[in-house]
Amino acid sequence: MKHLLLVVGLGLTLTSLNTFATPSYKVTTKGMVCSFCAQGIEKKMKALSETKDVYVDLKKRLVVVEVKEGLTLSQDVINKIIKDAGYGVQSIEVSEHPIEHIKSGMDK
């Protein structure tokens, strides 16, 4: 019985931790090919009050925006920033993984 309560308690704790996870938005772009492009998008995304961190991977044409705890970011805003910079958006995926996990490939 003690083991069952321990397992249930641990499960509830892990579930509640997941509830407070901050989303990251993984954006696959079109046309972003140079480091100057990446720096411009990174700077614009970091200027948003909702943004915790930004990661850009040129080889994968990926922009990842991690949002501050308790906040969300409209995909329309992300789309507009990238399009205003002169690039296209192929897809936007919401991930519950922090940028560090996405960088290392642990989000799969």
Secondary structure in CASP SS format (residue, H / E / C, confidence):
PFRMAT SS
TARGET T0000
AUTHOR 0000-0000-0000
METHOD secondary structure of the structure
MODEL  1
M C 1.00
K H 1.00
H H 1.00
L H 1.00
L H 1.00
L H 1.00
V H 1.00
V H 1.00
G H 1.00
L H 1.00
G H 1.00
L H 1.00
T H 1.00
L H 1.00
T H 1.00
S H 1.00
L H 1.00
N H 1.00
T H 1.00
F C 1.00
A C 1.00
T C 1.00
P C 1.00
S E 1.00
Y E 1.00
K E 1.00
V E 1.00
T E 1.00
T E 1.00
K E 1.00
G C 1.00
M C 1.00
V C 1.00
C C 1.00
S H 1.00
F H 1.00
C H 1.00
A H 1.00
Q H 1.00
G H 1.00
I H 1.00
E H 1.00
K H 1.00
K H 1.00
M H 1.00
K H 1.00
A C 1.00
L C 1.00
S C 1.00
E C 1.00
T E 1.00
K E 1.00
D E 1.00
V E 1.00
Y E 1.00
V E 1.00
D E 1.00
L C 1.00
K C 1.00
K C 1.00
R C 1.00
L E 1.00
V E 1.00
V E 1.00
V E 1.00
E E 1.00
V E 1.00
K C 1.00
E C 1.00
G C 1.00
L C 1.00
T C 1.00
L C 1.00
S C 1.00
Q H 1.00
D H 1.00
V H 1.00
I H 1.00
N H 1.00
K H 1.00
I H 1.00
I H 1.00
K H 1.00
D H 1.00
A C 1.00
G C 1.00
Y C 1.00
G E 1.00
V E 1.00
Q E 1.00
S E 1.00
I E 1.00
E E 1.00
V E 1.00
S E 1.00
E C 1.00
H C 1.00
P C 1.00
I H 1.00
E H 1.00
H H 1.00
I H 1.00
K H 1.00
S H 1.00
G C 1.00
M C 1.00
D C 1.00
K C 1.00
END
